[in-house]
Amino acid sequence: MNTENQSKINQLLSSQPLGTVLQTFWLKQQGYSLDLQKRYKKSRWLEPMGAGAMKRVNDLITYEGAIYALQKQSNMTIHPGGRTALGMQGLSHYIDFATPNVFLFGSKNDNLPTWFKKYDWGTKINYHKTSFLPPDKFLIEKEFKNFSIKISTAPRAIMECLYLVPNKQNLMECYHFMESMNNVRPKIVQELLEKCESIKVKRLFLYLAEKVKHDWFSLLELEKINLGKGKRSIIKNGIYNSKYMITVPKELEENDQRGI
């Protein structure tokens, strides 16, 4: 490898954090031709992770390092959300980590690349393409050792959980998640509820927040939130709550906060 190519690979590796994926198309955009990438692989600087992605030789890559690439290199909206984002913020005490699952969310137009889907991340990846919330709002930066990625804020993450109720998320678990939402800002929750396009999610969110008796609930301007019309049958064989026109689990409706 000549001096120029050696300098280019050094520049690349110094500019990109350890533990992150290097996508082939992005490398090409940065001036690293496919031929040059092949040379770096032959010289044992880089190694493939599948078609379209590489990493430093012997670098340990987790799915978070792949999300970094999707967000920073592909400008995708894909991010850890739901119970995964809550776990990253220490708010998911009731999650059973014996069978870890990662929940990712993104806009309708963002597809996980093939290399991501085929790579063994050591955990099951659950990706949900949705449009019920703005794709680029109500996110925060989560710091890791060498890089940071965007994840859902706690209120958004709970809404993402509620979006998956009842087939892929237990509502009682969502209730316990809601118990951790003591310090959220009413203004942020208000904006989230006004921008949320899922009637089911909004009704469930307000129902749980009121059930938990959070102080911020009384500060919400419910008249500005579109809760739609008609009943929503969410839980089979549940009990009907007339205020929010939803069916909920019997144990949730019949017990107050202390009894659950």
C-alpha positions as CSV (number, residue, x, y, z in Angstrom):
1,M,0.0,0.0,0.0
2,N,1.4,3.4,-1.0
3,T,1.9,6.3,1.3
4,E,-1.2,8.1,0.0
5,N,-3.5,5.2,0.6
6,Q,-1.9,4.7,4.0
7,S,-2.7,8.3,4.8
8,K,-6.3,8.0,3.7
9,I,-7.0,5.0,5.8
10,N,-5.4,6.7,8.8
11,Q,-7.6,9.7,8.2
12,L,-10.7,7.5,7.9
13,L,-10.0,5.6,11.1
14,S,-9.2,8.7,13.1
15,S,-12.4,10.4,12.0
16,Q,-14.8,7.5,12.8
17,P,-15.4,6.3,16.3
18,L,-14.5,2.8,17.4
19,G,-17.4,0.4,17.5
20,T,-19.3,1.8,14.5
21,V,-20.1,0.4,11.1
22,L,-18.6,1.8,7.9
23,Q,-21.1,1.5,5.1
24,T,-19.7,0.9,1.6
25,F,-21.8,3.6,-0.2
26,W,-20.8,6.2,2.4
27,L,-17.1,5.3,2.1
28,K,-17.4,5.8,-1.6
29,Q,-19.0,9.2,-1.0
30,Q,-16.1,10.2,1.2
31,G,-13.6,9.4,-1.6
32,Y,-12.8,5.8,-0.8
33,S,-13.4,4.0,-4.1
34,L,-14.6,0.3,-4.2
35,D,-11.1,-0.6,-5.5
36,L,-9.5,1.2,-2.5
37,Q,-11.9,-0.5,-0.1
38,K,-10.8,-3.8,-1.5
39,R,-7.2,-2.9,-0.9
40,Y,-7.9,-2.0,2.7
41,K,-9.6,-5.4,3.2
42,K,-6.7,-7.2,1.6
43,S,-4.3,-5.3,3.8
44,R,-6.3,-6.2,6.9
45,W,-7.4,-2.7,7.8
46,L,-11.1,-3.4,7.2
47,E,-13.2,-6.5,7.1
48,P,-16.8,-7.0,5.8
49,M,-19.9,-7.4,7.9
50,G,-22.0,-8.4,4.9
51,A,-22.8,-6.8,1.6
52,G,-22.6,-3.1,1.9
53,A,-20.9,-2.7,5.3
54,M,-17.5,-3.0,6.9
55,K,-15.7,-2.5,10.2
56,R,-12.2,-2.2,11.5
57,V,-10.5,-5.5,11.8
58,N,-11.2,-7.1,15.2
59,D,-13.4,-4.2,16.2
60,L,-16.4,-5.2,18.4
61,I,-19.6,-3.9,16.9
62,T,-23.0,-3.9,18.7
63,Y,-26.3,-3.0,17.1
64,E,-25.9,0.5,18.6
65,G,-22.8,1.0,16.4
66,A,-24.9,0.0,13.4
67,I,-27.6,2.4,14.4
68,Y,-24.9,5.1,14.5
69,A,-24.1,4.4,10.9
70,L,-27.8,4.5,9.8
71,Q,-28.3,7.8,11.6
72,K,-25.1,9.6,10.7
73,Q,-24.2,8.1,7.3
74,S,-27.6,7.3,5.9
75,N,-29.6,10.1,7.6
76,M,-32.3,7.5,8.6
77,T,-34.8,8.0,11.4
78,I,-34.3,4.5,12.7
79,H,-33.8,4.7,16.5
80,P,-34.1,2.6,19.6
81,G,-37.6,3.2,21.0
82,G,-40.3,1.6,23.1
83,R,-39.1,-0.6,26.0
84,T,-35.5,-0.5,24.6
85,A,-35.3,3.3,24.9
86,L,-36.9,3.1,28.4
87,G,-34.3,0.5,29.4
88,M,-31.5,2.8,28.2
89,Q,-32.8,5.5,30.5
90,G,-33.2,3.2,33.5
91,L,-37.0,3.4,33.4
92,S,-37.8,-0.2,32.6
93,H,-37.5,-2.0,35.9
94,Y,-40.2,-4.5,35.0
95,I,-38.6,-5.8,31.8
96,D,-37.5,-9.4,31.8
97,F,-34.0,-9.4,30.4
98,A,-33.7,-13.2,30.3
99,T,-34.9,-13.0,26.7
100,P,-33.6,-9.7,25.4
101,N,-35.3,-8.1,22.5
102,V,-34.4,-4.8,20.8
103,F,-37.2,-2.5,19.6
104,L,-36.4,-0.1,16.8
105,F,-38.7,2.4,15.2
106,G,-38.4,4.4,12.0
107,S,-40.4,6.2,9.4
108,K,-42.4,4.4,6.7
109,N,-39.7,5.2,4.2
110,D,-36.7,3.8,6.2
111,N,-35.9,0.2,5.7
112,L,-33.2,-1.8,7.6
113,P,-30.4,-2.6,5.1
114,T,-29.8,-6.3,4.3
115,W,-26.4,-6.3,6.1
116,F,-28.1,-5.2,9.3
117,K,-30.9,-7.8,9.1
118,K,-28.5,-10.6,8.3
119,Y,-25.9,-9.8,10.9
120,D,-25.9,-11.7,14.2
121,W,-26.3,-9.0,16.9
122,G,-26.8,-11.5,19.7
123,T,-30.3,-10.4,20.2
124,K,-33.6,-10.3,18.4
125,I,-34.3,-7.1,16.5
126,N,-37.9,-5.9,16.2
127,Y,-38.2,-3.1,13.7
128,H,-41.4,-1.2,13.3
129,K,-42.0,1.3,10.5
130,T,-44.6,3.9,11.8
131,S,-45.9,7.3,11.0
132,F,-48.1,8.1,14.1
133,L,-45.4,10.4,15.5
134,P,-43.1,12.9,13.9
135,P,-40.0,11.0,12.8
136,D,-37.4,13.5,14.0
137,K,-38.9,15.0,17.2
138,F,-38.9,14.0,20.8
139,L,-35.6,12.2,20.6
140,I,-32.5,12.6,22.8
141,E,-28.8,11.7,22.4
142,K,-27.7,8.6,24.3
143,E,-24.0,8.5,25.0
144,F,-22.0,5.3,24.6
145,K,-18.2,4.8,25.1
146,N,-17.1,6.2,21.8
147,F,-20.2,7.6,20.1
148,S,-23.8,8.7,20.7
149,I,-27.1,7.9,18.9
150,K,-30.6,9.3,19.0
151,I,-33.2,7.3,21.0
152,S,-36.8,8.1,22.0
153,T,-37.5,10.3,25.0
154,A,-39.4,8.5,27.8
155,P,-42.8,9.9,26.9
156,R,-42.3,9.0,23.2
157,A,-41.0,5.6,24.2
158,I,-44.2,4.9,26.2
159,M,-46.3,5.9,23.2
160,E,-44.3,3.5,21.0
161,C,-45.0,0.8,23.5
162,L,-48.7,1.6,23.5
163,Y,-48.6,1.5,19.7
164,L,-47.7,-2.2,19.9
165,V,-50.5,-3.0,22.4
166,P,-52.0,-5.6,22.5
167,N,-50.2,-8.0,20.1
168,K,-46.6,-7.1,20.7
169,Q,-46.7,-5.3,24.0
170,N,-48.5,-6.0,27.3
171,L,-50.6,-3.1,28.6
172,M,-50.0,-3.9,32.2
173,E,-46.3,-3.5,31.6
174,C,-47.0,-0.1,30.0
175,Y,-48.8,0.8,33.2
176,H,-45.7,0.1,35.2
177,F,-43.6,2.1,32.7
178,M,-46.0,5.0,33.2
179,E,-45.4,4.9,36.9
180,S,-41.8,6.0,36.2
181,M,-42.9,9.1,34.4
182,N,-42.8,11.4,37.4
183,N,-40.6,14.1,36.1
184,V,-41.7,14.7,32.5
185,R,-42.6,18.2,31.4
186,P,-46.3,18.7,30.7
187,K,-45.5,21.0,27.8
188,I,-43.6,18.1,26.0
189,V,-46.4,15.6,26.8
190,Q,-48.9,18.1,25.5
191,E,-47.1,18.6,22.2
192,L,-46.6,14.8,21.8
193,L,-50.3,14.1,22.3
194,E,-51.3,16.9,19.9
195,K,-48.9,15.6,17.2
196,C,-49.7,11.9,17.7
197,E,-51.9,10.5,15.0
198,S,-53.0,7.3,16.7
199,I,-56.3,7.6,18.6
200,K,-55.6,4.4,20.4
201,V,-52.2,5.5,21.6
202,K,-53.5,8.9,22.9
203,R,-56.5,7.4,24.7
204,L,-54.3,4.7,26.4
205,F,-51.6,7.2,27.3
206,L,-54.1,9.5,29.0
207,Y,-55.9,6.7,30.7
208,L,-52.7,5.3,32.2
209,A,-51.4,8.8,33.2
210,E,-54.7,9.5,35.0
211,K,-54.7,6.1,36.6
212,V,-51.2,6.6,38.0
213,K,-52.3,10.1,39.3
214,H,-49.2,12.0,37.9
215,D,-49.2,15.6,39.0
216,W,-48.5,16.8,35.4
217,F,-51.7,15.2,34.2
218,S,-53.8,18.0,35.6
219,L,-51.8,20.5,33.6
220,L,-52.6,19.0,30.2
221,E,-55.1,20.8,28.0
222,L,-57.2,17.9,27.0
223,E,-59.6,20.0,24.9
224,K,-56.7,20.5,22.4
225,I,-56.1,16.8,22.0
226,N,-58.1,15.0,19.3
227,L,-59.3,11.7,20.8
228,G,-61.6,10.8,17.9
229,K,-65.0,9.3,18.2
230,G,-66.4,5.9,18.8
231,K,-65.3,3.0,21.0
232,R,-62.0,1.2,20.7
233,S,-61.8,-2.5,21.6
234,I,-58.2,-2.9,22.5
235,I,-58.2,-5.9,25.0
236,K,-60.4,-8.9,24.3
237,N,-62.7,-9.8,27.2
238,G,-61.6,-6.6,29.0
239,I,-63.7,-4.0,30.9
240,Y,-65.0,-0.9,29.1
241,N,-63.8,2.5,30.3
242,S,-66.5,5.0,29.3
243,K,-64.3,8.1,29.7
244,Y,-61.8,7.1,27.1
245,M,-64.1,4.6,25.3
246,I,-61.6,1.8,25.5
247,T,-61.6,-1.8,26.8
248,V,-58.8,-2.5,29.2
249,P,-57.6,-5.5,31.3
250,K,-59.9,-6.3,34.2
251,E,-57.1,-6.1,36.8
252,L,-56.2,-2.6,35.6
253,E,-59.7,-1.1,35.6
254,E,-60.9,-2.6,38.9
255,N,-57.9,-1.8,41.0
256,D,-56.5,1.6,42.0
257,Q,-52.8,2.5,41.9
258,R,-52.1,0.9,45.3
259,G,-53.8,-2.3,44.5
260,I,-51.9,-3.1,41.3
